[in-house]
Amino acid sequence: IGTLGVRLLCLRGLAVPPALEKRVLLLAGLGTAAFLELGILAFCLRCEDVLQLPFGKFLYGDLSPISGGTRFGTAFIAMTLGFALVAAFVYLSWLLDRVDLLWPPLLLAVGFASGISLSGHDAVDPGSFWATEVADWFHLVAASLWVGGLLALVLAVWPTGGAIRNEGFVQFSRLATWVVAITLGAGTYLSIVRLPHLHDLWRTGYGQTLLVKLALVAAALLFGAVHHFVVRPRLERADATFIVRAGRSLAVELGLAIAVLLVAAVLTDSKPPTPPGAIANAAAAVSR
């Protein structure tokens, strides 16, 4: 999502050299392939955990009740098929040398990413409803544009140098302002829903993991602020030493952003505290 976003939104209208075009398509293709392979692995591990089978027997187990009979399984099937289409369009864009064919995979990836939001904590846990699902989807897509865009900027755009690097950085800086604001806004709302009491931040495992994530986000935002307010105005008139330092600083921000994603994965696999209202409703149902 981030790589396609950088190519279509940040490099729009520029004379992109073939080498940069190739690097962008390679990153998009590798990202899609990694999503498919790791998604299948994650699905199998989750099924193994649900069925409580040794791995040898699990290989011959029947997963159809999970893949077709649960929200998680249905979302997995839909996302796998959707991102297979994404891979096909990225390949077609490379084969025909047509940038406009990257719009369908970007829209498909953004749309099918909702499968995570429709099958995770913010869809099935007590206290969840349509607003938490939508907020989680906005949070996920905006974070993907931010972190994936940083990856494309560091590995593909920055080594190109010249006007392409400068303009790509400026446009991404503008885009990052919006996507980071959406990420923070949606994440704050979801945190309030998931942690009804302030002390849940340090009394529960979910809250403690969230604090680690927030610390990493704050560090990444500090680097982002430097890039937006210091690097961006000076980029065109900076000397070579400054450009090297700015590239290293971008790499640090990317590393912090990836660490945020890793902690987010731990949060996804963690159980948030149950809202008091849900406990009371469950108790009332048992008593009836």
Backbone as CSV, one residue per row, in Angstrom:
resi,resn,N_x,N_y,N_z,CA_x,CA_y,CA_z,C_x,C_y,C_z
1,ILE,0.840,-1.199,0.000,0.000,0.000,0.000,0.879,1.255,0.000
2,GLY,1.897,1.256,0.852,2.756,2.439,0.936,3.568,2.667,-0.321
3,THR,4.105,1.592,-0.903,4.903,1.731,-2.118,4.061,2.238,-3.281
4,LEU,2.875,1.646,-3.450,1.985,2.088,-4.522,1.532,3.531,-4.287
5,GLY,1.299,3.877,-3.017,0.896,5.238,-2.699,1.969,6.253,-3.054
6,VAL,3.224,5.920,-2.760,4.323,6.832,-3.097,4.426,7.026,-4.608
7,ARG,4.309,5.918,-5.344,4.447,6.043,-6.811,3.309,6.856,-7.421
8,LEU,2.077,6.638,-6.946,0.922,7.269,-7.579,0.607,8.654,-7.017
9,LEU,0.952,8.906,-5.762,0.591,10.174,-5.134,1.771,11.132,-4.995
10,CYS,2.958,10.602,-4.730,4.110,11.463,-4.475,4.985,11.685,-5.709
11,LEU,4.944,10.762,-6.649,5.755,10.898,-7.863,4.885,11.174,-9.077
12,ARG,3.639,11.561,-8.851,2.715,11.817,-9.953,3.185,13.001,-10.793
13,GLY,3.204,12.813,-12.107,3.570,13.890,-13.021,5.051,14.098,-13.205
14,LEU,5.897,13.312,-12.523,7.347,13.462,-12.655,7.885,12.494,-13.699
15,ALA,9.013,12.848,-14.275,9.682,11.969,-15.238,10.484,10.931,-14.462
16,VAL,9.825,9.834,-14.105,10.454,8.806,-13.275,11.387,7.955,-14.135
17,PRO,12.672,7.859,-13.780,13.608,7.049,-14.579,13.265,5.562,-14.482
18,PRO,13.630,4.782,-15.496,13.305,3.345,-15.505,13.841,2.593,-14.289
19,ALA,15.028,2.962,-13.802,15.600,2.259,-12.645,14.718,2.435,-11.413
20,LEU,14.216,3.653,-11.182,13.331,3.902,-10.050,12.005,3.172,-10.237
21,GLU,11.483,3.192,-11.449,10.233,2.477,-11.736,10.391,0.998,-11.404
22,LYS,11.522,0.430,-11.777,11.771,-0.982,-11.517,11.852,-1.258,-10.022
23,ARG,12.525,-0.378,-9.272,12.645,-0.585,-7.825,11.284,-0.494,-7.142
24,VAL,10.447,0.449,-7.574,9.119,0.602,-6.978,8.271,-0.644,-7.234
25,LEU,8.269,-1.131,-8.473,7.484,-2.320,-8.794,8.023,-3.544,-8.064
26,LEU,9.340,-3.618,-7.919,9.930,-4.746,-7.185,9.495,-4.723,-5.725
27,LEU,9.530,-3.545,-5.105,9.089,-3.434,-3.712,7.610,-3.785,-3.565
28,ALA,6.783,-3.298,-4.494,5.354,-3.597,-4.439,5.109,-5.097,-4.603
29,GLY,5.834,-5.723,-5.543,5.677,-7.156,-5.757,6.131,-7.971,-4.561
30,LEU,7.290,-7.610,-3.997,7.789,-8.331,-2.818,6.858,-8.157,-1.622
31,GLY,6.321,-6.943,-1.463,5.394,-6.707,-0.359,4.134,-7.539,-0.488
32,THR,3.593,-7.642,-1.710,2.394,-8.438,-1.926,2.675,-9.916,-1.693
33,ALA,3.809,-10.408,-2.196,4.168,-11.810,-1.998,4.362,-12.117,-0.517
34,ALA,5.018,-11.206,0.203,5.219,-11.409,1.635,3.893,-11.427,2.379
35,PHE,2.974,-10.543,1.981,1.654,-10.524,2.609,0.950,-11.862,2.433
36,LEU,0.992,-12.410,1.222,0.315,-13.676,0.942,0.949,-14.829,1.727
37,GLU,2.278,-14.930,1.676,2.951,-16.052,2.331,2.818,-15.980,3.859
38,LEU,3.061,-14.787,4.421,2.969,-14.645,5.876,1.525,-14.741,6.351
39,GLY,0.574,-14.300,5.508,-0.834,-14.440,5.861,-1.246,-15.893,5.963
40,ILE,-0.785,-16.724,5.026,-1.086,-18.159,5.074,-0.451,-18.792,6.307
41,LEU,0.790,-18.408,6.604,1.466,-18.943,7.784,0.735,-18.544,9.067
42,ALA,0.330,-17.279,9.149,-0.389,-16.810,10.340,-1.720,-17.536,10.498
43,PHE,-2.425,-17.763,9.383,-3.697,-18.484,9.435,-3.484,-19.911,9.942
44,CYS,-2.454,-20.585,9.443,-2.178,-21.953,9.883,-1.823,-22.008,11.367
45,LEU,-1.010,-21.052,11.818,-0.641,-21.029,13.240,-1.850,-20.770,14.124
46,ARG,-2.747,-19.877,13.670,-3.959,-19.611,14.442,-4.856,-20.848,14.480
47,CYS,-4.972,-21.545,13.358,-5.781,-22.766,13.321,-5.180,-23.852,14.201
48,GLU,-3.852,-23.960,14.183,-3.188,-24.951,15.034,-3.469,-24.659,16.504
49,ASP,-3.471,-23.375,16.852,-3.757,-22.989,18.233,-5.204,-23.317,18.605
50,VAL,-6.137,-23.097,17.660,-7.554,-23.370,17.936,-7.807,-24.866,18.057
51,LEU,-7.240,-25.652,17.162,-7.497,-27.098,17.145,-6.689,-27.852,18.196
52,GLN,-5.622,-27.221,18.711,-4.782,-27.848,19.734,-4.266,-29.212,19.279
53,LEU,-3.730,-29.250,18.062,-3.195,-30.478,17.494,-1.684,-30.385,17.358
54,PRO,-0.967,-31.511,17.540,0.461,-31.508,17.207,0.647,-31.181,15.731
55,PHE,1.795,-30.579,15.408,1.975,-30.092,14.043,1.862,-31.212,13.013
56,GLY,2.353,-32.418,13.339,2.277,-33.535,12.410,0.850,-33.894,12.055
57,LYS,-0.044,-33.906,13.056,-1.451,-34.214,12.799,-2.195,-33.013,12.206
58,PHE,-1.725,-31.822,12.567,-2.387,-30.614,12.065,-2.302,-30.532,10.537
59,LEU,-1.193,-31.031,9.963,-1.027,-30.975,8.511,-2.133,-31.721,7.774
60,TYR,-2.746,-32.704,8.444,-3.812,-33.492,7.818,-5.181,-33.140,8.400
61,GLY,-5.242,-32.077,9.164,-6.502,-31.682,9.794,-7.441,-30.997,8.808
62,ASP,-8.709,-30.984,9.151,-9.733,-30.332,8.338,-9.918,-28.904,8.836
63,LEU,-9.515,-27.941,8.007,-9.593,-26.535,8.398,-10.844,-25.852,7.857
64,SER,-11.687,-26.587,7.137,-12.866,-25.969,6.521,-13.830,-25.360,7.539
65,PRO,-14.016,-25.954,8.755,-14.908,-25.283,9.717,-14.413,-23.898,10.121
66,ILE,-13.086,-23.690,10.098,-12.530,-22.390,10.460,-12.511,-21.459,9.247
67,SER,-12.052,-21.975,8.095,-11.915,-21.127,6.912,-13.268,-20.699,6.356
68,GLY,-14.292,-21.526,6.503,-15.595,-21.186,5.943,-16.674,-20.912,6.954
69,GLY,-16.408,-21.221,8.220,-17.453,-21.076,9.228,-17.205,-20.020,10.272
70,THR,-16.134,-19.240,10.122,-15.830,-18.179,11.083,-15.556,-16.878,10.349
71,ARG,-15.719,-15.779,11.061,-15.433,-14.474,10.463,-13.961,-14.351,10.104
72,PHE,-13.102,-14.882,10.979,-11.663,-14.838,10.730,-11.311,-15.615,9.464
73,GLY,-11.872,-16.805,9.298,-11.581,-17.621,8.129,-12.098,-17.000,6.847
74,THR,-13.310,-16.456,6.892,-13.873,-15.808,5.705,-13.030,-14.605,5.290
75,ALA,-12.595,-13.816,6.274,-11.753,-12.656,5.975,-10.422,-13.103,5.375
76,PHE,-9.864,-14.185,5.898,-8.586,-14.689,5.372,-8.720,-15.107,3.907
77,ILE,-9.775,-15.838,3.586,-9.974,-16.282,2.205,-10.139,-15.069,1.279
78,ALA,-10.982,-14.103,1.687,-11.226,-12.926,0.853,-9.948,-12.117,0.653
79,MET,-9.166,-11.925,1.717,-7.940,-11.138,1.604,-6.895,-11.845,0.746
80,THR,-6.803,-13.165,0.868,-5.841,-13.909,0.061,-6.173,-13.787,-1.420
81,LEU,-7.441,-13.966,-1.776,-7.850,-13.819,-3.175,-7.671,-12.375,-3.653
82,GLY,-8.004,-11.415,-2.783,-7.869,-10.010,-3.160,-6.432,-9.627,-3.432
83,PHE,-5.503,-10.065,-2.573,-4.107,-9.697,-2.768,-3.446,-10.512,-3.869
84,ALA,-4.039,-11.657,-4.242,-3.587,-12.348,-5.447,-3.882,-11.482,-6.679
85,LEU,-5.045,-10.819,-6.676,-5.359,-9.872,-7.755,-4.400,-8.687,-7.745
86,VAL,-4.041,-8.228,-6.559,-3.070,-7.135,-6.449,-1.750,-7.533,-7.118
87,ALA,-1.283,-8.750,-6.816,-0.043,-9.233,-7.422,-0.161,-9.296,-8.941
88,ALA,-1.324,-9.736,-9.436,-1.521,-9.839,-10.886,-1.464,-8.465,-11.545
89,PHE,-2.075,-7.461,-10.929,-2.065,-6.118,-11.518,-0.668,-5.499,-11.480
90,VAL,0.073,-5.726,-10.388,1.443,-5.203,-10.318,2.301,-5.824,-11.418
91,TYR,2.136,-7.129,-11.617,2.883,-7.806,-12.685,2.469,-7.277,-14.057
92,LEU,1.176,-7.054,-14.239,0.687,-6.536,-15.518,1.222,-5.135,-15.787
93,SER,1.313,-4.315,-14.747,1.860,-2.974,-14.897,3.313,-3.030,-15.349
94,TRP,4.083,-3.955,-14.767,5.481,-4.109,-15.177,5.581,-4.640,-16.601
95,LEU,4.718,-5.616,-16.930,4.779,-6.249,-18.248,4.441,-5.266,-19.370
96,LEU,3.412,-4.436,-19.139,2.961,-3.508,-20.174,3.570,-2.118,-20.035
97,ASP,4.349,-1.900,-18.954,4.982,-0.604,-18.710,3.939,0.516,-18.657
98,ARG,2.894,0.275,-17.849,1.805,1.248,-17.717,1.581,1.561,-16.235
99,VAL,1.876,2.811,-15.876,1.740,3.222,-14.478,0.278,3.262,-14.052
100,ASP,-0.635,3.585,-14.961,-2.037,3.702,-14.594,-2.627,2.378,-14.120
101,LEU,-1.981,1.266,-14.455,-2.463,-0.041,-13.996,-2.114,-0.295,-12.527
102,LEU,-1.431,0.656,-11.882,-1.155,0.518,-10.449,-2.305,1.037,-9.589
103,TRP,-3.247,1.788,-10.182,-4.393,2.254,-9.403,-5.290,1.112,-8.927
104,PRO,-5.649,0.149,-9.795,-6.489,-0.970,-9.303,-5.863,-1.740,-8.139
105,PRO,-4.555,-2.105,-8.179,-4.013,-2.819,-7.019,-3.993,-1.984,-5.742
106,LEU,-3.767,-0.651,-5.871,-3.796,0.182,-4.668,-5.188,0.184,-4.046
107,LEU,-6.211,0.362,-4.878,-7.580,0.380,-4.372,-7.988,-0.991,-3.833
108,LEU,-7.572,-2.053,-4.512,-7.872,-3.407,-4.037,-7.205,-3.667,-2.681
109,ALA,-5.939,-3.271,-2.555,-5.210,-3.492,-1.298,-5.851,-2.724,-0.148
110,VAL,-6.216,-1.471,-0.407,-6.873,-0.667,0.631,-8.217,-1.284,1.012
111,GLY,-8.978,-1.752,0.019,-10.285,-2.333,0.299,-10.195,-3.648,1.043
112,PHE,-9.343,-4.558,0.581,-9.263,-5.881,1.203,-8.514,-5.857,2.535
113,ALA,-7.785,-4.779,2.818,-7.178,-4.647,4.146,-8.243,-4.577,5.237
114,SER,-9.475,-4.246,4.852,-10.572,-4.182,5.835,-10.855,-5.544,6.440
115,GLY,-10.392,-6.633,5.791,-10.600,-7.957,6.367,-10.005,-8.095,7.751
116,ILE,-8.866,-7.428,7.988,-8.256,-7.458,9.320,-9.142,-6.735,10.327
117,SER,-9.693,-5.606,9.908,-10.547,-4.820,10.812,-11.882,-5.504,11.079
118,LEU,-12.353,-6.298,10.123,-13.657,-6.961,10.264,-13.578,-8.284,11.020
119,SER,-12.364,-8.721,11.358,-12.234,-10.007,12.037,-11.373,-9.940,13.288
120,GLY,-10.916,-8.747,13.666,-10.036,-8.611,14.821,-10.762,-8.161,16.077
121,HIS,-9.972,-7.628,17.046,-10.528,-7.195,18.328,-11.640,-6.167,18.156
122,ASP,-11.440,-5.253,17.219,-12.370,-4.135,17.088,-13.631,-4.494,16.317
123,ALA,-13.788,-5.790,16.023,-15.000,-6.259,15.359,-15.764,-7.276,16.197
124,VAL,-15.054,-8.052,17.020,-15.702,-9.183,17.698,-15.678,-9.092,19.220
125,ASP,-14.783,-8.290,19.781,-14.694,-8.221,21.240,-15.850,-7.410,21.827
126,PRO,-16.176,-7.630,23.111,-17.223,-6.830,23.761,-16.931,-5.338,23.643
127,GLY,-17.963,-4.565,23.333,-17.811,-3.121,23.175,-17.530,-2.696,21.753
128,SER,-17.316,-3.672,20.851,-17.041,-3.339,19.455,-18.336,-3.107,18.695
129,PHE,-18.286,-2.205,17.715,-19.417,-1.998,16.818,-18.868,-1.378,15.538
130,TRP,-19.750,-0.926,14.663,-19.300,-0.517,13.328,-18.262,0.605,13.378
131,ALA,-18.374,1.500,14.351,-17.435,2.628,14.417,-16.016,2.151,14.745
132,THR,-15.883,1.144,15.609,-14.546,0.631,15.927,-13.946,-0.090,14.720
133,GLU,-14.791,-0.768,13.942,-14.300,-1.433,12.736,-13.791,-0.406,11.722
134,VAL,-14.564,0.655,11.504,-14.159,1.697,10.555,-12.886,2.401,11.044
135,ALA,-12.826,2.712,12.339,-11.647,3.378,12.889,-10.410,2.504,12.746
136,ASP,-10.565,1.203,12.980,-9.432,0.290,12.849,-8.962,0.227,11.396
137,TRP,-9.909,0.249,10.453,-9.541,0.219,9.033,-8.784,1.489,8.645
138,PHE,-9.273,2.663,9.086,-8.558,3.912,8.817,-7.166,3.881,9.445
139,HIS,-7.086,3.381,10.662,-5.815,3.291,11.376,-4.832,2.410,10.604
140,LEU,-5.314,1.274,10.128,-4.471,0.320,9.422,-3.991,0.872,8.080
141,VAL,-4.901,1.442,7.300,-4.537,1.950,5.975,-3.582,3.136,6.096
142,ALA,-3.872,4.049,7.021,-3.002,5.221,7.191,-1.603,4.800,7.647
143,ALA,-1.533,3.853,8.580,-0.226,3.367,9.038,0.523,2.667,7.909
144,SER,-0.208,1.941,7.059,0.433,1.265,5.927,1.012,2.280,4.942
145,LEU,0.268,3.360,4.685,0.779,4.404,3.804,2.019,5.074,4.397
146,TRP,1.993,5.277,5.701,3.124,5.940,6.368,4.365,5.045,6.362
147,VAL,4.242,3.833,6.908,5.414,2.965,7.054,5.869,2.429,5.694
148,GLY,4.910,1.964,4.871,5.286,1.484,3.547,5.835,2.589,2.668
149,GLY,5.285,3.790,2.819,5.806,4.926,2.072,7.227,5.274,2.476
150,LEU,7.500,5.212,3.774,8.873,5.446,4.251,9.834,4.423,3.656
151,LEU,9.387,3.157,3.613,10.225,2.102,3.045,10.551,2.397,1.587
152,ALA,9.534,2.788,0.813,9.756,3.110,-0.596,10.639,4.337,-0.749
153,LEU,10.457,5.325,0.129,11.255,6.552,0.053,12.730,6.256,0.317
154,VAL,13.000,5.421,1.331,14.385,5.126,1.708,15.059,4.201,0.697
155,LEU,14.373,3.153,0.270,15.008,2.128,-0.565,14.927,2.412,-2.063
156,ALA,13.915,3.163,-2.490,13.727,3.370,-3.930,13.962,4.809,-4.360
157,VAL,13.313,5.762,-3.697,13.355,7.151,-4.159,14.651,7.851,-3.760
158,TRP,15.070,7.698,-2.510,16.226,8.453,-2.013,17.506,8.150,-2.786
159,PRO,17.796,6.878,-3.136,19.043,6.615,-3.890,19.044,7.228,-5.285
160,THR,17.880,7.606,-5.828,17.824,8.180,-7.175,18.509,9.534,-7.231
161,GLY,18.348,10.331,-6.160,18.983,11.633,-6.113,18.317,12.669,-7.013
162,GLY,18.883,13.867,-7.026,18.410,14.919,-7.910,17.011,15.411,-7.599
163,ALA,16.353,15.928,-8.639,15.031,16.534,-8.479,13.980,15.507,-8.077
164,ILE,14.128,14.270,-8.552,13.162,13.215,-8.198,13.164,12.982,-6.692
165,ARG,14.366,12.898,-6.117,14.468,12.702,-4.672,13.861,13.885,-3.919
166,ASN,14.187,15.082,-4.321,13.697,16.266,-3.623,12.178,16.375,-3.683
167,GLU,11.624,16.249,-4.893,10.182,16.391,-5.050,9.439,15.230,-4.385
168,GLY,9.991,14.020,-4.501,9.361,12.880,-3.844,9.327,13.049,-2.337
169,PHE,10.423,13.580,-1.779,10.468,13.801,-0.331,9.452,14.850,0.092
170,VAL,9.373,15.946,-0.661,8.434,17.019,-0.325,6.992,16.519,-0.377
171,GLN,6.656,15.792,-1.440,5.288,15.292,-1.574,4.958,14.261,-0.503
172,PHE,5.928,13.403,-0.177,5.675,12.418,0.881,5.526,13.096,2.234
173,SER,6.284,14.154,2.458,6.165,14.891,3.711,4.755,15.453,3.883
174,ARG,4.184,15.959,2.789,2.815,16.467,2.841,1.819,15.335,3.087
175,LEU,2.010,14.215,2.383,1.126,13.069,2.571,1.227,12.526,3.988
176,ALA,2.454,12.451,4.518,2.667,11.896,5.857,1.956,12.716,6.924
177,THR,1.858,14.020,6.721,1.155,14.866,7.696,-0.279,14.393,7.883
178,TRP,-0.954,14.081,6.779,-2.341,13.640,6.855,-2.464,12.216,7.382
179,VAL,-1.638,11.304,6.881,-1.794,9.906,7.290,-1.398,9.703,8.753
180,VAL,-0.405,10.455,9.219,-0.033,10.347,10.634,-1.150,10.896,11.517
181,ALA,-1.773,12.000,11.093,-2.901,12.549,11.858,-4.048,11.546,11.930
182,ILE,-4.352,10.875,10.817,-5.415,9.865,10.822,-5.023,8.687,11.699
183,THR,-3.767,8.255,11.600,-3.292,7.135,12.427,-3.431,7.442,13.909
184,LEU,-3.008,8.642,14.310,-3.079,9.021,15.721,-4.523,9.185,16.183
185,GLY,-5.355,9.827,15.359,-6.746,10.035,15.747,-7.504,8.740,15.918
186,ALA,-7.395,7.848,14.923,-8.094,6.567,15.008,-7.522,5.709,16.131
187,GLY,-6.191,5.722,16.295,-5.578,4.933,17.361,-5.973,5.409,18.738
188,THR,-6.087,6.725,18.926,-6.511,7.270,20.226,-7.937,6.842,20.554
189,TYR,-8.815,6.930,19.557,-10.205,6.510,19.761,-10.280,5.031,20.145
190,LEU,-9.553,4.180,19.429,-9.587,2.743,19.716,-8.995,2.439,21.089
191,SER,-7.966,3.184,21.486,-7.367,2.970,22.810,-8.361,3.300,23.918
192,ILE,-9.130,4.364,23.727,-10.136,4.743,24.727,-11.216,3.671,24.830
193,VAL,-11.612,3.113,23.677,-12.636,2.060,23.681,-12.106,0.798,24.349
194,ARG,-10.862,0.432,24.035,-10.296,-0.822,24.547,-9.884,-0.721,26.019
195,LEU,-9.499,0.479,26.476,-9.033,0.652,27.859,-9.943,1.667,28.549
196,PRO,-11.041,1.198,29.148,-12.010,2.124,29.734,-11.466,2.926,30.910
197,HIS,-10.437,2.439,31.595,-9.851,3.147,32.732,-8.401,3.501,32.432
198,LEU,-7.971,4.660,32.899,-6.604,5.105,32.650,-5.593,4.131,33.239
199,HIS,-5.897,3.570,34.427,-4.926,2.675,35.062,-4.759,1.355,34.306
200,ASP,-5.657,1.085,33.344,-5.483,-0.116,32.519,-4.208,-0.052,31.694
201,LEU,-3.688,1.170,31.482,-2.459,1.327,30.709,-1.268,0.650,31.379
202,TRP,-1.214,0.673,32.714,-0.066,0.084,33.383,-0.424,-1.144,34.227
203,ARG,-1.719,-1.445,34.366,-2.120,-2.611,35.156,-2.390,-3.860,34.319
204,THR,-2.576,-3.705,33.027,-2.874,-4.844,32.158,-1.746,-5.033,31.152
205,GLY,-1.573,-6.285,30.721,-0.546,-6.578,29.724,-0.805,-5.859,28.413
206,TYR,-2.086,-5.758,28.033,-2.446,-5.067,26.797,-2.055,-3.590,26.896
207,GLY,-2.353,-2.969,28.041,-2.019,-1.561,28.225,-0.516,-1.318,28.245
208,GLN,0.238,-2.221,28.870,1.697,-2.064,28.916,2.309,-2.170,27.523
209,THR,1.786,-3.107,26.724,2.262,-3.222,25.344,1.914,-1.966,24.554
210,LEU,0.731,-1.420,24.821,0.319,-0.186,24.153,1.238,0.974,24.522
211,LEU,1.687,1.016,25.781,2.621,2.077,26.194,3.934,1.986,25.429
212,VAL,4.422,0.770,25.234,5.644,0.585,24.444,5.425,1.089,23.020
213,LYS,4.262,0.745,22.449,3.946,1.201,21.101,3.892,2.721,21.036
214,LEU,3.265,3.343,22.028,3.148,4.804,22.046,4.517,5.469,22.155
215,ALA,5.416,4.871,22.931,6.769,5.431,23.057,7.501,5.372,21.722
216,LEU,7.363,4.258,21.007,8.008,4.137,19.703,7.396,5.110,18.695
217,VAL,6.066,5.269,18.750,5.398,6.219,17.856,5.888,7.636,18.127
218,ALA,6.023,7.987,19.408,6.497,9.327,19.757,7.905,9.569,19.219
219,ALA,8.773,8.556,19.320,10.135,8.704,18.798,10.124,8.859,17.282
220,ALA,9.290,8.049,16.602,9.200,8.147,15.144,8.650,9.504,14.728
221,LEU,7.667,10.009,15.477,7.091,11.316,15.150,8.101,12.436,15.356
222,LEU,8.992,12.287,16.326,10.034,13.290,16.544,10.938,13.400,15.318
223,PHE,11.336,12.236,14.784,12.141,12.252,13.562,11.325,12.802,12.393
224,GLY,10.045,12.418,12.329,9.196,12.927,11.258,9.050,14.433,11.299
225,ALA,8.949,14.997,12.524,8.835,16.445,12.659,10.102,17.145,12.173
226,VAL,11.264,16.560,12.479,12.527,17.132,12.000,12.571,17.115,10.477
227,HIS,12.126,15.986,9.898,12.138,15.889,8.435,11.179,16.895,7.800
228,HIS,10.037,17.101,8.455,9.028,17.988,7.881,9.423,19.463,8.014
229,PHE,9.931,19.841,9.193,10.170,21.262,9.457,11.613,21.710,9.202
230,VAL,12.557,20.763,9.161,13.962,21.130,8.972,14.489,20.651,7.619
231,VAL,14.334,19.365,7.365,14.913,18.802,6.141,14.199,19.327,4.904
232,ARG,12.870,19.309,4.947,12.107,19.706,3.753,12.449,21.112,3.267
233,PRO,12.499,22.143,4.142,12.830,23.485,3.632,14.266,23.597,3.120
234,ARG,15.182,22.783,3.653,16.591,22.943,3.295,17.054,21.996,2.196
235,LEU,16.193,21.099,1.773,16.638,20.010,0.920,17.259,20.504,-0.385
236,GLU,16.624,21.434,-1.054,17.102,21.852,-2.366,18.413,22.633,-2.294
237,ARG,18.656,23.296,-1.170,19.885,24.089,-1.102,20.925,23.472,-0.165
238,ALA,20.689,22.213,0.245,21.614,21.572,1.188,22.848,21.041,0.467
239,ASP,23.931,20.895,1.224,25.138,20.327,0.657,25.088,18.802,0.748
240,ALA,26.106,18.156,0.195,26.115,16.686,0.141,26.138,16.074,1.534
241,THR,26.854,16.698,2.466,26.917,16.161,3.833,25.548,16.167,4.481
242,PHE,24.809,17.230,4.267,23.464,17.312,4.835,22.560,16.234,4.242
243,ILE,22.672,15.987,2.936,21.853,14.972,2.281,22.136,13.607,2.873
244,VAL,23.382,13.281,3.120,23.745,11.988,3.717,23.138,11.855,5.104
245,ARG,23.241,12.909,5.916,22.672,12.865,7.262,21.156,12.700,7.215
246,ALA,20.514,13.397,6.265,19.066,13.288,6.140,18.655,11.871,5.748
247,GLY,19.423,11.230,4.867,19.124,9.855,4.479,19.234,8.904,5.650
248,ARG,20.252,9.092,6.476,20.405,8.248,7.663,19.262,8.483,8.652
249,SER,18.860,9.737,8.783,17.755,10.059,9.688,16.456,9.417,9.212
250,LEU,16.226,9.404,7.893,15.048,8.728,7.349,15.085,7.237,7.661
251,ALA,16.275,6.635,7.563,16.410,5.213,7.853,16.076,4.921,9.323
252,VAL,16.476,5.831,10.223,16.143,5.649,11.644,14.638,5.735,11.851
253,GLU,13.990,6.712,11.213,12.530,6.817,11.324,11.856,5.559,10.795
254,LEU,12.373,5.016,9.693,11.814,3.778,9.142,11.970,2.631,10.131
255,GLY,13.152,2.522,10.751,13.364,1.463,11.739,12.398,1.565,12.907
256,LEU,12.164,2.786,13.389,11.215,2.989,14.483,9.790,2.635,14.045
257,ALA,9.433,3.018,12.812,8.094,2.721,12.312,7.870,1.221,12.183
258,ILE,8.894,0.484,11.732,8.780,-0.972,11.646,8.645,-1.580,13.036
259,ALA,9.365,-1.035,14.009,9.225,-1.508,15.390,7.808,-1.285,15.901
260,VAL,7.193,-0.162,15.505,5.796,0.097,15.874,4.893,-1.007,15.329
261,LEU,5.125,-1.420,14.077,4.314,-2.480,13.479,4.496,-3.800,14.220
262,LEU,5.713,-4.099,14.630,5.958,-5.347,15.356,5.217,-5.352,16.693
263,VAL,5.235,-4.225,17.397,4.494,-4.139,18.660,2.994,-4.209,18.395
264,ALA,2.553,-3.612,17.286,1.130,-3.697,16.926,0.711,-5.139,16.689
265,ALA,1.622,-5.942,16.114,1.319,-7.363,15.916,1.139,-8.073,17.261
266,VAL,1.946,-7.698,18.251,1.782,-8.276,19.594,0.426,-7.865,20.181
267,LEU,0.038,-6.603,19.979,-1.265,-6.136,20.461,-2.409,-6.909,19.806
268,THR,-2.264,-7.179,18.497,-3.312,-7.914,17.786,-3.511,-9.295,18.385
269,ASP,-2.436,-9.904,18.877,-2.503,-11.251,19.442,-2.755,-11.224,20.942
270,SER,-2.945,-10.043,21.518,-3.211,-9.919,22.950,-4.694,-9.691,23.204
271,LYS,-5.116,-9.959,24.405,-6.521,-9.796,24.766,-6.696,-8.513,25.564
272,PRO,-7.444,-7.542,25.029,-7.679,-6.312,25.798,-8.600,-6.576,26.969
273,PRO,-8.560,-5.736,28.005,-9.442,-5.934,29.159,-10.904,-5.822,28.753
274,THR,-11.752,-6.620,29.392,-13.184,-6.611,29.094,-13.839,-5.400,29.726
275,PRO,-14.626,-4.626,28.963,-15.312,-3.464,29.534,-16.236,-3.868,30.676
276,PRO,-16.342,-3.041,31.737,-17.204,-3.384,32.867,-18.643,-3.659,32.448
277,GLY,-19.161,-2.931,31.490,-20.532,-3.129,31.039,-20.736,-4.516,30.465
278,ALA,-19.724,-5.006,29.739,-19.852,-6.342,29.154,-19.858,-7.417,30.232
279,ILE,-19.074,-7.216,31.303,-19.076,-8.173,32.418,-20.427,-8.197,33.092
280,ALA,-21.011,-7.018,33.318,-22.331,-6.946,33.961,-23.401,-7.595,33.098
281,ASN,-23.340,-7.379,31.802,-24.331,-7.998,30.895,-24.204,-9.509,30.900
282,ALA,-22.961,-10.003,30.917,-22.745,-11.445,30.932,-23.261,-12.051,32.238
283,ALA,-23.033,-11.360,33.367,-23.516,-11.840,34.657,-25.041,-11.875,34.701
284,ALA,-25.658,-10.844,34.124,-27.123,-10.803,34.093,-27.680,-11.932,33.231
285,ALA,-26.997,-12.229,32.126,-27.463,-13.302,31.259,-27.360,-14.652,31.951
286,VAL,-26.273,-14.867,32.724,-26.110,-16.117,33.453,-27.190,-16.271,34.528
287,SER,-27.467,-15.180,35.245,-28.473,-15.244,36.302,-29.864,-15.530,35.737
288,ARG,-30.158,-15.024,34.539,-31.466,-15.313,33.919,-31.562,-16.768,33.492
